Amino acid sequence: MNETISGPDNYPLPVKENYRIGVVIPCFKVKKHILELLEKIPDYVSRIYVVDDKCPEETGVLVSKRSEDERVTVLFNDANIGVGGAVMAGMKKAIEDKMDVIVKVDGDGQMDPSLIKNFVIPILDGDADYTKGNRFYSLESVSEMPGMRIFGNGVLSLMAKFSTGYWDVFDPTNGYTAIHSKVAALLPLKKISNRYFFETDMLFRLGTIRAVVQDIPMVAIYQDESSNLKISKILGEFLFKHVKNMFKRIFYNYFLRDVNAGSLELLAGVAFTGFGVCYGGYHWIEAYREGQPSAGGVIMLSALTVILGVQMLLGFLGIDMGSTPKKPICRQAANIRDEVENA
């Protein structure tokens, strides 16, 4: 008899015989929670990859000695390369083992393994290439979050929308994710950030190959663990990386791979706005130095060009929002592999 998993709408899918689900668990200072987490991984999961990222608590050694689950494979990184690097190591192994879907779960006990089915089913059903958690669907769960996390995630989510092009997803730093292995194989895993920016960098890379991303409602479990991610410390770093990825994305999508109405709106918007600001600013400074009021014609011309420029930039923004990927690429992944490797 086939084992089945049921999604949010109780839609069953055969798993054991037809699909292979791999779970990647990056480990760094999670010795207290890892064994309990492994016991909760559902039976329909085929393989579990525990990646010890040079953990000072030797979490990987503990799992090797204490876990009796035959599905568990322990990988050891020679040096601490960060949570992103640990996930990439597990993902590479899962691809080698021919997993169909690769799920990433943190080892600190904040993510409920029973939700794995909710992340896997949209991918197996062909509705998404990549699924990620969103902790902001339930107002009750949001009210239990620390205020700094709510503020930080709001700011990071807004920046991520500009840099990734996924305007319909939220909570970009959420680490509960799943990806179709064929889509994962298309990604330049060596180029994805090794540290805390990797979830958002993953979204950016997925955007360059037009993968479909879907948010999955979830509730985080806050226990006695301490987060290594400090919003106040990484906000500046993330801002720089978001701006960098935004320019790369716009160049890839609107000038390198295609030229469309959005490309023209952006160029004209930047030109008109830049001219209006520079022209008006120059004449305002000159008038200030001479102690004379700015000429009415100068004010009208600069204001008009700035208004036109802003309108065109808003038009580009509307086109960009409407171009969020809607068609999953997992079935045609092999056909675009060569195009992605040089991105």
Steps between C-alpha positions, in 0.01 A plus 500: 500500500630846411552745783340834434533851628216747514533867425299796622199388294537131590620420151695172524813426300687169487845547648687186597512329161482788257674792670818539700504777759831614650530721809813710557576614857793743546648466848687756706451511877176297488614198700217546750225472238630282215411150624146603591462661159617187318241292683226727365597473131203326327534147363432608140838681494755282318829655613613738775826692455646636822775748411743577782638843413810459720270516801691563827249272675579218253135455413587276207697264723205481739263410217740238364518330840144538626268500200375159386303638207631330185389797292756731665824594324741723693721738302790689658634832370875543550446863603207712610368651176162620621144376491471562126812302426379215719166492318673499161715204611190304599318603184785378277492162672122480465528573127764225468264261678226588250251646745193649331439775755753645745369652823709716732418501872702675771638288781394729786146365538323815374351324197228238533596193289133405464468796260740344249203365305367854452829606341538190283152460350493825291828389340391141435169630369679723248379829647838628618874450456589631846299544816591700809347567838317818593447568871281807443173340388360456850453814708516292816842357418627843396397644836727245670805610300760734651438856378848531351442190286174641367660833408812340356308251290277776367799705385682198357185382319460836328864502390468140379205586277715751311807276477332168414193606299271277708248766600247246626717331766583613852732402788807451274733388781276206587716188483223241467518424128457231236622485142459267205835327448499573125468869577769480770733342243462809281618739769864611525533368855858624534387860442223500762591678824636269770381706795165633618423672169471166324116470519456834323788431263327172415187695407708731280654202320159336460374823346771492234370164377132602533416237763160512670517569875210440737458609863388236750326621821674377815549579865850521648568318827695724737670304777818563699727523197684823423506634146839568341333742258503853644290736286683810623836355391408372156263774379776708338667197344168371367411842357822508296447146372135568416593809295770302320260217414230747394726658237615157382140376473385806307794471261442128443124521450455832320814552294698175463229237447222727374415858411136592549268781609639477851851561368387816321300624801804454724744675266265792436409527868863514611586750224210739569537483879878541483474795263234672711695461824835603351364790292285637780770446763767674295288808430377515860860502628597770249201714597581454869859612447384811315233573757229487237179292488496211254335575167144374462584322177781309667273389782226390258738308272677318782174418679335374182788270407522360854124430502520329161801302612335380819189401306711291263687337788166410658395355164814286497425389855151390393644300209756340731234401753293345224790292369535279809552141371176300482595188298711236683821410317573162661373306196718694259799542733742301289442727199623813677793355696767642268349850511511514878853376564654827377255732680 
